[in-house]
Amino acid sequence: MNKNKDVFSFYPDVQWLLPSAEELDKWEFLRSLAEEYDKVCEEFDQIHCTGPNTKYGKMPANPREQAESNRYASRIFAECVAITEDEGFSRQEFKDTLNNIKCKSRYRGV
């Protein structure tokens, strides 16, 4: 049984508000892909950027590094969007998920 449904089992009138296990699996897929996008972009920055570390991750030190970082993030974003569209999600749903997980890379190349 769904963990969320256990919490609300004593309120039968709210059961319809809870997502089904299938819906949760789909959104979990989208969330995990967004987290992977963020991780991959941050790993690229750690290797290729020479600027300071901030709460947003490693920063580019100059316009050339910024352009490289943006190109890489754009390419990875396009690949992720293609995957999400194959699964029946839209580009906007993927972007919203990036915002929801507070993705460090969400504004680059998107």
Long-range contacts (C-beta under 8 A, 24 or more apart in sequence): 26-87, 26-88, 26-89, 29-87, 30-84, 30-87, 30-89, 30-93, 30-94, 30-97, 31-97, 31-100, 31-101, 33-80, 33-83, 33-84, 33-94, 33-97, 34-80, 34-94, 34-97, 34-98, 34-100, 34-101, 34-103, 35-101, 35-103, 36-80, 37-76, 37-77, 37-80, 37-98, 37-103, 37-105, 38-98, 38-101, 38-103, 38-104, 38-105, 38-106, 40-76, 41-69, 41-72, 41-73, 41-76, 41-104, 41-105, 41-108, 42-104, 42-105, 44-69, 44-72, 44-73, 45-69, 45-105, 48-72, 56-104, 57-104, 57-105, 69-108, 70-108, 70-109, 71-109, 72-109, 73-105, 73-108, 73-109, 73-110, 74-108, 74-109, 74-110, 75-109, 77-109, 77-110
